């Protein structure tokens, strides 16, 4: 994938790796984690079929991870949630490890693919993305824990990663699992997908992004059904509402996510990063921010190279 030259103006649209709010795990991209269900394979190795060129560059040291399985290539990182015994419930260790992934991707921007446990290896043969927060841990949290925004901080960090985030969703994506999915730029699902926020039934609220991200994604009436009345959306309902962009067979889910990552990878990475950053800026700064960002891109070497290649192709036709 061609790399574009960057300029100091990157900071204008907030796409640099510096200046982000630190969270647990940001001190080092390698994290020694304790606890979690099962032993996640270190899986820092590249995906099968990756060429030597794809395998270069700085790599995330995930050898100490116990709740995530990581596969990394030159232009993307695939992170699989790995607490199958508890349906990938999001606990403190997983949050710390997700922060470590974010620290790596802020310093070395790549597409992030998030997935859960596939049906082929899940207990009972049913795939699951994430069943929510670990209720045993959640029960013990008090006001100060809520004010710390444990889950909301890492989900917000994921949403603000420089390159796009793809969530490959199968089975349950509930509570915190749903909010993690909402933080992605793209969501692809299967027929078995079930998305909901049952927090009010447990005496709390969905406080890690659902109250505003879900409304932006599906509109206020449906969001209120999910958040206030406990509605759980099926895969078909998610597709109809635009919450997922496509439904595929379970065995094709990761292929679909990788294909989307391929399409993103065919674009100029700097243009993608800036477009994502500008997309998420407040309405009040448009069109000024668009004009400034375009001015920066007009000076990038990738713009000249890609446009010249386009003109050269036209000449040969």
N, C-alpha and C positions, 0 to 999 in steps of 0.2 A: 504494500500500500504506500503510495507516494506521501512523503512527509513535506508539509509546507513550512516555509520559514515563518517564524513568529516575530512580533514586534512588541515594544514596550506598551503599545496601545491596548494589548490584550487585557490589561488590568481594567480598562474602561468598562468592559462588559463582564468582568468577574470570572474569567475562565482560567486564570492562573492557578497553580497549585499552592501558592502562598496565600496567607491571610485568612485561611479558613478556621472556623472555630474548632479547636481540638476536642476530641472525645476520647473515651477509653480506647486504647490500642493505637493511637496516632503516633506515639513515640517511636514505634518501629513497625515496619510492615510484616515482620515475623513476630508471632505471638505464641508463647507457650501457654496453652489453656488446659485447665483441669476440669474434670467433670464431663457431663454430657452422656448421651446414650450411645454405647457402642464405640468402637474405635474407627474413626474415619481414616481412610487411607490418606497418606500425605498428599498424593495427587497434585503435586506442584508440576508434574511432568506434563508436556504438551499433549494435546489430543492425538489419537491415532491418525496417521496419515499426514501429520504436519511435516512440511519440508524443513530442511535445515535453515533456510532463510526465515521461515515462520517461527523458528525456535529461539531467535536471538533476542537481545534486549534484557533489561532488568526484569527479574522474576520475583513474584511473591513467595516468600518462604512460609508455606502452610504446613510444615512438618509437625508443628505442635498443635494443630487444630484438632478438635474432637467433635465439633458439631457441624462442620462444613467440609465438603470435599471440593477441591479446587483443581481445575484444569485450565492451563493458560497457553495462549498462542500470541503471536506478535501483535495482533490487532484486537484480541478479545480475551475475556476471562469468563469461564463458566463456573458458577458457584452452585453446588447442590446442597440444600439443607439436609442435614444428616442426624436426625434423632428419631429414627423410625419407630422405636419402641413406644414413643409418646407422640406419634403423629407429627413430628417436627415442631413441637411446642417451642416457642421462642423463650429461651431462658437467658440469664445474665451472661453466661459463657458465649452463647451464640451472638448476643449483642456485641460483646467485646471483639469477637472474631470478625463480625461484619464491619466494625470500625476499622480493623486492621486492613480489610479488603479495600475500604474506602480510602485509607491513607495511601495505599499503593496506587490506586487508580487516580487519585488527585495528583500524584507525582508523575505517574506514567499513564496518561489517558488512553483508555481502551473501552470498547463496548463491553458491557457487563450483561451476562445471561444468568438469571436466577431460576432455579428449578427445585422441585421437591423430590420425594421418593417415588420412582416409577412403579407401576403395578407389578412389573416383573420381579422386583426384589422386595416389595412392601409386605409386611405381615398381613396375612389374609388375602393377598393378591389384589389389594385396592390401592391405587396410587394416591398420594396426598402431597399437597404443597406445604401448608402449615396450618395446624388446627388452632392457632392463636398463641397467646402468652401462656407460660407455665402457671397454671392456676394455683399450685401449691406455693410458688414464690409470690404470685400476685396477692394471695390472701394475706401474706405477712407484710406487705408494703403499707406504709402510712403516708401522711400528708407530705412530709419532706421528700419521700420517694416520688410522689406524684409531681411535686414542684420541680424535681430534677429532670423530668421529661425523658426517662430512660429510653423508651422505645421511639418516642417522637424525634429525639435528637438523631438517632442513627437512620431512621427512615427519611428524615429531611436531608441528611447528608447524602444518602443514596440518590434522592431525587435531584440533588444539585451536582452530581458527578459531571465532569466535563463532557463525556461521551454518553450516548444513549444507553438506557437500561431496558432490557427485555425480560419480562416475566413469563415463563412457560408454566402454565397452570393446569394441574390435574387433581381431581378429587377435591378435598376440602381446602378452602382458603378462607378461614374464619378469624374474626377478631383481629389480633395483631398480624396474622397471616394475610388477611384481606388488606389491611393497611399497608403492609409491605408491598403487596401487588399494586395498590393504588399509587405508590411512589414511583413505579416504573414508567417509562415513556411509552412502552408498548406492552400489551398483554395478549398472549395466544393461549387458547384453552382447548379442552376436550369436552365431549358430551357429559362426562362424569363430573365436571366442575361444579362446585357449590360454593358460592360467595356470600358471606353475611357478616354482620356485626352483632353478636348476641350479648354485648356487654351490659345493656340495661337490665337484662334478665338476671345478671349477677350483682346488681346494685351499683354499677359504675357506668361510665360512658366510654365511647370509643374516642380516646383523647390523643391518638398518635397520627392524626391527619385525616381521619374519615369524615369529620364534620364539615370539612371544606373541600378536600380533594374529591370525595365521592360526589358531592353536589356539582362540582365543575365537570366531572366525567359523565354523569348520567342525568343531571337535572334535579331540581329540588323535590318534586313529588316522589319520585322513586327513591331518592336518597333518604327521605324521611321515612318511607316504608321500611327500609333496611335498618335505619338507625333508631327509630322510635317504636316500630311495631314488630321487629324481629324477623322481617322477611328474609328468606334465604334464596338467592337467585340461582337458577339452573344455568347450565352452559348456554342453552338456547336463549334464555332471557338476557344473559350477559351479552351475547352477540347482538340481539335486537336492540339493546340499550346502548351499544357502542362501547361497552366496558372492555370487551375483547375485540380484536380485529378479525379473528378467524377461529373456527373450530376445526380441529384435525383429529385423526385417530390417535390413540395413545402412543402407538409405536412410531408415529410420525411427528410427535410433538417437538422433540429436540431438533430433528431435521428442519422443521419449520422455523424454529428459533435461529438455528445456524444459517439458514437461507436468508432470513431477514438481516442477520449480522453481516452476511456477505454483501447484501445490497447497500447497507450502510458503509461497509468497507470500500466499496467502489467509488464513494464520494471523496472529495478532498477532506481530510480530517479536520483541518483548521476551519474550513467553511461549515462543517457539521457542528463543531464545538461552538462557534460564534452564533450560528443559527439557533441552537438550543438555548444558549444564554439569553439571546435577544427575545426569543419566544416567551420566556418566563419573566421578562421585566414588566413592571406595572404599565398600564395603558397610558398613564400620564407622561411617560418618557418617550413614547412614540409620536411622530416618526423620527425624532432627533437621534435616538439610539440606533435606529436602522441606518440612517445616513452616516453616522460616525463609524459603525461597524463595517459598512460597505466600503467606506474610504480605506479602512485598514486592509480589507481583502483585495481591493483593487491594486494594492502595492505588493501583494504576496507573489512569490515566484511561482507557486502552484497555479495561480490564475493565468499567468502568461503561458506556462507550459501546457496546461490543459486546453486553453483556447487555441493555441497554436496547433496542438494535436488534432483538435476538432476541424480546424481549417485545412490541415494537411489531408485529413481523411476525405473531406469534400472534394479536394483537388483530384484525388485518385479515382473518384467514382465516374 
